[in-house]
Amino acid sequence: MIEKQQMIAGDRRFDLKFLLVSDPGGGKTHFCASYDLGPVHFYMLDPGGEKTIEKLLDKRKHPITIDYFSPEEPYNKLWKQIQKDHKAGFFHDMAEANGLVVLPDSLTTANDMIIAEVAKNNGRDLMNVDKALRIQDWGQITQWCKTLITTINAMPCAVAVPAHLYTDTNDDGSVSKRYPAITGQFRTHLGRYFSEVYFLYSQGKKRMLCMTEAYNFQAKSRVFQCDKMETPSLSFLAKAYMDGNLLDEPLQKR
């Protein structure tokens, strides 16, 4: 009889890779910075995110560090920094320290940077219909996006990937679908690259984190069983995961 490798339960480490989607200003950066079971590092692309982080610094036990990139800079600058940090063992160090990498913040901006760089490299003009992106250009854009996401999934540490929300509406103005604001066909199968896809939204003065399909958005979790969490803390979710708590009921922050 052919022997197959038997799967056994081991000690959990916080090495989840998750996609976090909300409207701009919806609390993505705050949610990621609420993780304090280890250090947090942001590859910050969206301006203003550091202001959110500053408010939390005096309440933390572990440090937050930032590599800041202007959205006007070439995407290649971000990619070279990721490769440099990989070669230096930074992501293994973060894994050993039970840390979290937020990369990129946000994916929507990284996608825009990729489009702009591909257009420039291939002599296209995004403002000129006669020099619009062609099918082969979109193929290259999709490949660059896939390379970024597969690189993230190969990292040994936990990684959060924030993205902005796009809302599609029917002719009568009702919402037909919400999905990550990523240009091109890649957005239709982006979720399959992540075990966790969360939808963060405001409800009055409270923030809600959906972990199952809700409000025309295909949130999902392969780890937790509850449908949503009120005023969420990433430290709480990470600890629940490492303790083997499936969170099978809607929860308030603990």
C-alpha positions as CSV (number, residue, x, y, z in Angstrom):
1,M,0.0,0.0,0.0
2,I,1.3,3.4,-1.0
3,E,2.1,5.5,2.1
4,K,0.7,9.0,2.2
5,Q,1.7,11.7,4.5
6,Q,-0.7,11.9,7.5
7,M,-1.8,15.3,8.6
8,I,-1.5,16.0,12.3
9,A,-2.4,19.0,14.4
10,G,0.5,21.1,15.4
11,D,1.0,24.3,17.4
12,R,-0.6,27.2,15.7
13,R,1.4,30.2,14.8
14,F,-0.2,33.5,13.6
15,D,0.8,33.2,10.0
16,L,-2.6,33.9,8.3
17,K,-2.8,35.8,5.1
18,F,-5.9,37.9,4.9
19,L,-7.6,40.4,2.6
20,L,-9.3,43.3,4.4
21,V,-11.7,45.5,2.4
22,S,-13.6,48.6,3.3
23,D,-14.4,52.1,2.1
24,P,-11.6,54.6,2.3
25,G,-11.4,55.7,5.9
26,G,-13.3,52.6,7.0
27,G,-10.8,51.6,9.6
28,K,-8.4,49.2,7.8
29,T,-5.2,50.7,9.1
30,H,-6.6,51.0,12.6
31,F,-7.7,47.4,12.6
32,C,-4.2,46.2,11.5
33,A,-2.5,48.4,14.0
34,S,-4.8,46.9,16.8
35,Y,-2.6,43.8,16.6
36,D,-0.2,43.9,19.6
37,L,0.9,40.3,20.1
38,G,4.1,41.2,18.2
39,P,5.6,44.0,16.0
40,V,3.7,45.4,13.0
41,H,5.3,46.7,9.9
42,F,3.4,48.7,7.2
43,Y,4.4,49.2,3.6
44,M,2.4,52.4,3.4
45,L,1.2,53.6,0.0
46,D,-1.9,55.6,1.0
47,P,-1.2,59.0,2.4
48,G,-2.5,59.8,5.9
49,G,-2.4,56.3,7.3
50,E,0.5,57.2,9.7
51,K,-1.9,59.7,11.5
52,T,-4.1,56.8,12.5
53,I,-1.1,54.8,13.7
54,E,0.2,57.7,15.8
55,K,-2.9,57.6,18.0
56,L,-2.2,54.1,19.1
57,L,1.5,54.2,19.8
58,D,1.3,55.0,23.5
59,K,-1.0,52.1,24.1
60,R,1.2,49.4,22.6
61,K,3.7,46.9,24.0
62,H,5.3,46.2,20.6
63,P,6.7,48.6,18.0
64,I,5.2,49.7,14.7
65,T,7.5,50.4,11.8
66,I,6.7,51.9,8.4
67,D,8.2,52.0,4.9
68,Y,6.4,54.8,3.2
69,F,6.0,55.1,-0.6
70,S,4.4,57.9,-2.5
71,P,1.6,56.7,-4.9
72,E,3.4,58.8,-7.5
73,E,6.6,56.7,-7.3
74,P,7.2,53.7,-9.6
75,Y,5.8,50.4,-8.3
76,N,9.2,48.9,-8.9
77,K,10.5,50.8,-5.9
78,L,8.1,49.0,-3.6
79,W,8.9,45.6,-5.3
80,K,12.6,46.2,-4.8
81,Q,12.1,46.9,-1.1
82,I,10.1,43.7,-0.7
83,Q,12.9,41.7,-2.4
84,K,15.6,43.4,-0.3
85,D,13.7,42.6,2.9
86,H,13.2,39.0,1.8
87,K,16.9,38.6,1.1
88,A,17.7,40.1,4.5
89,G,15.5,37.6,6.3
90,F,13.1,40.3,7.6
91,F,9.9,38.3,7.1
92,H,11.4,35.3,8.9
93,D,12.4,37.7,11.7
94,M,8.7,38.9,11.8
95,A,7.5,35.3,12.0
96,E,9.8,34.5,14.9
97,A,8.6,37.6,16.7
98,N,4.9,36.7,16.1
99,G,4.7,39.9,14.0
100,L,2.3,41.1,11.3
101,V,3.2,42.7,7.9
102,V,0.7,45.0,6.3
103,L,1.5,44.8,2.6
104,P,0.7,46.9,0.7
105,D,-1.5,49.5,2.4
106,S,-3.4,49.5,0.1
107,L,-3.6,46.9,-2.6
108,T,-5.9,49.3,-4.6
109,T,-3.1,51.9,-4.7
110,A,-0.5,49.2,-5.6
111,N,-2.7,48.1,-8.4
112,D,-2.9,51.7,-9.7
113,M,0.9,52.0,-9.5
114,I,1.3,48.8,-11.5
115,I,-1.1,50.0,-14.2
116,A,0.8,53.3,-14.4
117,E,4.2,51.6,-14.6
118,V,3.1,49.1,-17.3
119,A,1.6,51.9,-19.3
120,K,4.8,54.0,-19.1
121,N,7.1,51.0,-19.9
122,N,5.0,50.1,-23.0
123,G,4.5,53.6,-24.3
124,R,0.8,53.8,-23.4
125,D,-1.0,57.0,-22.3
126,L,-3.8,56.5,-19.8
127,M,-5.3,59.8,-20.8
128,N,-5.2,59.2,-24.6
129,V,-7.7,56.8,-26.1
130,D,-5.5,56.3,-29.1
131,K,-2.7,55.0,-26.9
132,A,-4.9,53.1,-24.5
133,L,-3.8,49.9,-22.8
134,R,-4.0,46.8,-25.0
135,I,-4.9,43.2,-24.1
136,Q,-1.2,42.2,-23.7
137,D,-0.8,45.2,-21.3
138,W,-3.6,44.0,-19.1
139,G,-2.1,40.5,-19.2
140,Q,1.1,41.9,-17.9
141,I,-0.7,43.9,-15.2
142,T,-2.6,40.8,-14.1
143,Q,0.7,38.8,-13.9
144,W,2.4,41.5,-11.8
145,C,-0.6,41.5,-9.4
146,K,-0.5,37.7,-9.2
147,T,3.3,37.7,-8.5
148,L,2.7,40.2,-5.7
149,I,0.0,38.1,-4.1
150,T,1.8,34.8,-4.5
151,T,4.9,36.4,-2.9
152,I,2.8,37.5,0.0
153,N,1.3,34.0,0.5
154,A,4.8,32.5,0.6
155,M,5.9,34.7,3.5
156,P,6.4,32.9,6.8
157,C,4.7,35.6,8.9
158,A,1.2,36.9,9.1
159,V,0.2,39.4,6.4
160,A,-2.7,41.7,6.1
161,V,-3.6,43.1,2.6
162,P,-6.0,46.1,2.9
163,A,-7.9,47.1,-0.2
164,H,-10.6,49.8,-0.9
165,L,-14.2,48.9,-1.7
166,Y,-15.9,49.3,-5.0
167,T,-19.7,49.3,-5.0
168,D,-21.6,48.4,-8.2
169,T,-25.2,49.5,-8.5
170,N,-28.3,48.6,-10.5
171,D,-30.2,51.1,-12.7
172,D,-32.4,51.9,-9.8
173,G,-29.5,52.8,-7.6
174,S,-29.6,49.6,-5.4
175,V,-26.4,47.8,-4.6
176,S,-25.8,44.8,-6.9
177,K,-22.3,43.9,-5.8
178,R,-19.4,45.0,-3.6
179,Y,-15.8,43.9,-4.3
180,P,-12.2,45.0,-3.9
181,A,-11.4,48.1,-5.9
182,I,-8.9,46.5,-8.2
183,T,-8.9,47.3,-11.9
184,G,-9.0,44.4,-14.4
185,Q,-10.2,40.8,-14.3
186,F,-7.8,39.9,-11.5
187,R,-10.4,41.3,-9.0
188,T,-12.9,38.6,-9.8
189,H,-10.7,35.8,-8.4
190,L,-8.6,37.8,-5.9
191,G,-10.4,36.2,-3.0
192,R,-9.2,32.7,-3.8
193,Y,-5.6,33.6,-2.9
194,F,-6.6,34.2,0.7
195,S,-8.0,31.9,3.4
196,E,-9.5,35.0,5.1
197,V,-11.4,37.8,3.3
198,Y,-13.0,40.3,5.7
199,F,-15.4,43.2,5.0
200,L,-15.1,46.1,7.5
201,Y,-17.8,48.7,7.7
202,S,-19.2,51.3,10.1
203,Q,-22.6,50.9,11.8
204,G,-23.3,54.2,13.6
205,K,-20.3,54.8,15.9
206,K,-19.4,51.1,15.8
207,R,-17.2,49.2,13.4
208,M,-18.3,45.8,12.2
209,L,-16.2,43.1,10.7
210,C,-18.0,40.6,8.4
211,M,-16.5,37.1,8.1
212,T,-19.1,35.6,5.9
213,E,-20.9,36.9,2.8
214,A,-22.8,40.0,3.7
215,Y,-24.2,43.2,2.0
216,N,-23.4,41.9,-1.5
217,F,-19.8,41.3,-0.5
218,Q,-18.2,37.8,-0.6
219,A,-16.4,37.8,2.7
220,K,-15.2,34.4,3.9
221,S,-13.2,32.7,6.6
222,R,-11.7,29.2,6.6
223,V,-10.7,29.6,10.2
224,F,-13.6,31.1,12.1
225,Q,-17.3,30.2,12.0
226,C,-18.9,33.4,13.3
227,D,-20.5,35.7,10.8
228,K,-19.3,39.1,12.2
229,M,-17.5,40.8,15.0
230,E,-18.3,44.2,16.6
231,T,-15.6,46.8,17.2
232,P,-13.0,44.2,16.2
233,S,-9.5,43.8,17.5
234,L,-6.9,41.9,15.5
235,S,-5.1,40.8,18.6
236,F,-8.3,39.1,19.8
237,L,-8.8,37.3,16.5
238,A,-5.1,36.2,16.4
239,K,-5.2,34.9,19.9
240,A,-8.5,33.1,19.2
241,Y,-6.9,31.4,16.2
242,M,-3.8,30.4,18.1
243,D,-5.9,29.0,20.9
244,G,-8.1,27.0,18.5
245,N,-11.2,29.0,19.3
246,L,-13.5,28.9,16.2
247,L,-15.6,31.9,17.4
248,D,-18.9,30.2,16.3
249,E,-21.1,33.1,17.4
250,P,-21.2,36.8,16.6
251,L,-18.9,38.5,19.0
252,Q,-18.2,41.8,20.6
253,K,-14.7,42.9,21.2
254,R,-13.2,41.2,24.3
